[in-house]
Amino acid sequence: MPDNYETALSQDVIQSIVDGGIRDPFAVLGPHEVDGGVAVRTFLPDAAEMKVVWNETAVPMHRIHPDGLYEATLPNTSLPITYRLEAKLNTGSTFSYEDPYRFGPMLAELDEYLHGEGTHQHIYEFLGAHLAEAEGISGVVFRVWAPSAHRVSVVGSFNNWDGRRHPMRLHPASGIWEIFIPGLQAGDLYKYEIKTNYKNYMVTKSDPVGFYAELRPNTASIVWDIDKYQWHDDDWMAKRAHHNSHQSPISIYEVHLGSWRLKNGWEWLTYEELAKELVAYVKEMGYTHIELLPIAEHPFDGSWGYQVTGYFAPTSRFGTPDQFMAFVDTCHQNGIGVILDWVPAHFPTDQHGLGFFDGTHLYEHEDPRKGAHPDWGTLIFNYGRNEVRQFLISNAIYWLDKFHIDGL
């Protein structure tokens, strides 16, 4: 039960945190100057006790709502301050952690400006989930474009998929939501929980710019360091920059990785196995290029990859993003180019995908005569929207940049 501590927060604000309706969590949670010092607030539903560790002193926090909202006032100090939180859970276990709400915004002004214009051609450099460091603390910064959402939260195994735990900061000029969560790392599962302004509709979405995803039927995105792979195709890339393909012979072997060759008659080959078997076959047969049917993440095997939900994630059916990079690397080291069948025309209606993303027709055209494909039951991109064209152009460049793909 709450103690007799008096908080400056109104009951409406307290309830908005507990109910998950808070639109500006950074205005309430974290450190804030008050009369006599700095108030630190946090929300942890599973906590039996909370403390703020500040100046090597553990200051007990007061429970100001029975569902797990805590506050402590640190006397005779002012912002900025550095502290950690200590939690004792209802199970009896204890742990300490950095408070995400003590860190300021990290989105660069130029990235936000260009995104707002719809002229940023490398949105994958700042949207999605990126390993980052703030004030010497390692973690992951999440950013997602959802301009019409009322509230967006990061949910994952690290917070029991509870959207009240990590609501994000909105950058109003661009519609980008952001939060830095200390302690997270590559391999962590996550999604975005989006509370919309459409009839209180709430949905959980995969990351539109996620670099890796769970194998279907699971749909969570996976934090991944897309820059750690060490390439060995410098000679190929140097020659490619000056190569005139219009004046060179070309012979393309088109292949669907999921059905080219199966182990035991049913099991897919991995990217690593394909790098050995497929590359050797193509080289022996004298082809100059491999054209891959779509390998971006997709939920339905029968679509052959033509109904994409993860435009920035090579499908996990055959391995990790690094293993796909190694496949391309092996192709190049053997003198074989890689062409990717790219799908910028339409996308499926799966709930975790791009459709009705923030409670509005964000990626698809609102008019069903332009935004819905009557034969395939898919949605069609709104090419008249700057941010949507920017999403697709960035995606095309992403495959050429990060995966060294030679053509689309």
N, C-alpha and C positions, 0 to 999 in steps of 0.2 A: 504494500500500500504506500501511497505518497506520504512523505513526512511533512513537517511544518515549514519547510523552506519556501520562501516566496520568490517566484520568478516574475520577470517583467513580461513574459509572453502571455498573450491573451489565450483564452480557452479555444477560440477558433483556430488560431495558429497551431496550438498543441494538437488539436484534433486533426488538422490537415497533415501533420507529420505522421501521426498514428494511423490514419486512414490511407496514407499514400497519395494524397491529393495535392501536396505542396508543390507549387510551381517554381519557387525560387528557394531551394533548400540552403544555399550558401548564405542567404540573408538570416537564417535561423540557426543552423547547425554550425559546429566549429567554434572558433574564438570570436567574441564580440565585446567591444568596450562598453562598460556599464558604469554607473556611479560606484566608485570605490575600487575599480579594478577591471578585470576581464572575465566575462562569463564564457565558459566552455560547455557546449551542449553536444550530446550524441544520442543516437537511437540504436539500441541493441536489444531486440525482443527476448533473446535467450539469456540475458544477463541477470544474475541475482544481485551482484554488486559491481560498481564501476569506480575507478579512481583515475585522476589526472596526475601523471608523473611530471612534475615541473620543478626545475631547480633542485633536482635530486630529492624532492619531497613528494610522497604519494598523498594527494589531496582527495579525500572521499567525495564522491558525487552524490547529489540528492536525486532520488527518483521523483520526477514531477508528473509522471503518468504511469499507471500500473503496467501498461503494455511495453515499457522499456525505454522511456525518454528520460535522460539524465542531464543534470546541470550542476556545475560547481563554479563558484566565483573565486578567482585568484586575486588576492588583495594587493593594492598598491603597485600595480603594474599597468602597462599599456601595450598595444600592438606595435610591432609584431612580436610574437612569442613562439618558442619552440617547446613542444611537449609530446608525450606519448599517452596512450590510454591503456589502462589495465582492466581486464574483465574477469570476473568470476562467474561462470555460467551456472545455470540451475543444476547441471550435472555434477558440479563440484570442481570441474577442471578450470584452469586459469590460463590466460595468455595475454600478451601485450601487443599493441599494434600502433602504427601511425594513423592519425586521423586524416582521411581524405579531404575533409572540409577545412583544414588549415592551409591548404595549398591554393595559390591563386590561379587564374586562367593561364593556359599555356598555348593557346591558338595564336599563331603569328598574324599580325594585322594584314600583311600582304596576302596570305593564303585566304583569309576571310574576305578580303576585298575582291580578289579575283574570283573566288567561288560565287560571291554575290552577283558579280557580273556575268557569270557563266563562261568565263574565259580561261579558267584554270585547267591545264591539260595534264596535270599530275596529281589528281585528288587523292590517289593512293598513298601519297607521301605524308598526308596529315589526317585523312579520314580513316575509319577503321580502328583497329587495336594495335598500338605501337609500344614496344618496350621503350621506357623512358626513365629519366632521372630528374628529380626535383630536390633541391637543397641537399644533395648527396644521398638521397633516398631512392632506391630502385623500385620500379613498379611498372604499371601499364597505363597509358593514357588512351581513353576511348573517346571517339568522336563520331557522331552520326547526324545526317541531315534529315530533319523532321520538323519543318517550319510551322506546321499547323497543330502539332501535338500540344496537349496541356501539360504533360509531364512525361519524361523519358528516364528510365532507370536501367542500369546494367544489372543483370541477374546472372547467377552462375552457381556452380557447386561451392564457391567460396562464401556465398551468403544465403545458402539454402534456397536459391531461386526466389528470394523475397524482394519484390520491387520496392519496398519501403526502405531498404537498407542503403542503397546507393543511387538516389535520384541525382540527375545530372544538372549542370549549369547551362542555361540557354544563352547563346549569343544572338540577341534579337535581330541584328542587322543582316545576318546570314541564315538564321534558322538552324544553326549547328549547335548541338548539345555536346557537352564535354565533361569528363571527370578523370582525374588521375587517382588510381587506386594503388597505394603502396603495397609491396609484397607480392603482387601477382607476377606470373612469369609465363614463358612459353609453355604451351600444353594445357593451360587452363581453359575450361569450357565457359562460354558466355552467350547471352542473347540480350536483346533490348526489349524491355517491357514498356509499352507505349500506352499511356492513358490519353485518349483522344477527346476532342471537343464534340464528337459526333455521338450523341445519345449515351454518353458515358461508356462508349465502346472501348474495351481494353484488349490489347493483343500483344503477343510475344513474337518478335521477329528475329530472324538471323541477320547478321551484319551484311548490308549491301556491299561493303568493301572489305569483307572478311577474307583473309588470305588462306584459310584452311577450314574444313568443316567435318563434322562427324559423318560416318558412313550411314546412308539411309537404312532404316527408316528414321533414325535420329537426325535432328536438325540443328543442333547447337553449332555455333562458330567456335573456332579454336584459336587462341592467341598463338601467333607464330612470328618468328624473326625472319622476314623475307630477304634479309640482306646478308645472312651469315654464310651462305654457300660460297665456296672457293672455286671459281671457274678455271678451266684449263683450255679454253678455246680462243685465246688471244689472236692466234694466227688467222683463224677463220673470221673473227669479227673485224680484224684489220683489212682483210681482203674484201669482205662484204661491203665495207664502206665505199670501195672504189669499183666494185664489180658491176658490169652492165649486163643484166640478165637478158635483155632484149637481143643481145648479140651472142648468146651462148646457148648451147643445146640444153634442153631440160626434159627430164622424164620423171613423172611423178607417180609414186605408189600410194594410193589412197587406202587408209586402213582404219577400222574401228577397233580400238584397243581391247574392248570387252569381248570381242568374238573372233579376233584374228587366230588365236590359238589358245586352247584351254588345257589346264592340267587336270588329269584324271577325268577328262570329259566334261567338267563342270566348273572348275576353279580358275579364276582370272590369273593371268600372269601379272607380276608386279612390275613397276617401272624399272626396277633393277634387272629383272629377268628379260623384259622387253629390250632393254639396252643391249643385252647380249644376243638374244635370238632374232629379234626383228631387224636390228641394225645389220647383223651378219647376213641375213637373208636378202635385204634390200641392196646391200653392197655387192653380194655375189650376183644378183640379177641385173646389176648395172644401172639402177635408178640413181638419179641425182638428188631427189627430194622425197621426203615422206610427207603426205598430207594427212593429218589426224582429223577424223571426225570429232565433233566438239568434245572437249575434255573438261570444260568448266563444270562446276558441281551442279548436279541435277538429281531430282528425286526418283525419276521413273526410268528404269533400265530400258524399257521398250521404246523410249523416245530417241535412243541413240545419242543422247546428249543435246538434242535440239530444243529442250524445254529447260532453260537454265534458271536456277535460283541463286547460285553463287558465282557471279561473273568474274570475281577476282581470285577464285579458289580452284586450283586443279583438283579434279575429283579424287576423293580419298579411297575410291575403289581399288586403286593400284598402288597407293603409297602416299608419302608426304610431299609437300611442295619441293623440298630439297631433292627428293628422289626423282621427281619429274625434271628438275633442273639437270640432274646428273644424266638423265636419259637424253635430253637435248644436247648436253655437253658431249656425250659419247657419239651422237650423230655427227656433230661438227668435227670432232677429232678424226672421224672416218670419212670426212669429205661429203657428208650428206646434209642438205638443208632441211629445215622443218617448217612446214606450212600448217597453220591452224584454221580449221573450219570455225568461223566466228558467227555468233547468233545475235545480231543487234536488232532483229526484226520484231521479236515478240518474246513473251515470258509466261510461265504457267500461273495459275490462280491459287496455287498452294498457299495456305494461310501464313506460313513462315516466310514467304517470299516478298517480292516488291509490291504486290497488289494492295491498294488501299492502305498504303504504308503507315501514314500518320493520321488516319481517319479521313483523308482526302485522296483523290486520284492523283497522287504525287508523281508517279513515274508513267502511268498510263493516261491516255486521253480520256477526259471525263465523258465525252459524247460516245456512247457505245458504237455508233456507226463508224467512228474512227479508232476507238480504243479497244474493241473486242473483235476477235477473229471468229466468225460464225462456224467455220468448219472444224477448226482445231480446238476451240474452246479455250483459247489463250488470250492474253492481253497484249495490246500493241502500244509501244512507247509513244509518248507525246513529244514528237520531234520538234514541235514549235516552242518548247520550253527550253530556255538556255541551259538550265542546270541539268536537264536530261541529256541534251546533246553533249554537254561537258562530261557527264558520267560515261557515256559510250565512247567518246573520243579518248578520254583518260584510260578506259579499259583496253582499248586497242593498243595504245602506247605502252601500257603496263606489260602486256605480253611480249612486246618487242624489247622493252627495257629490262625487266626483271628476269624474264625467262629466255631471252635471246632468240625468240621466235623470228623466223626469217620472212614471214609473210602471212597475211590473213586472207 
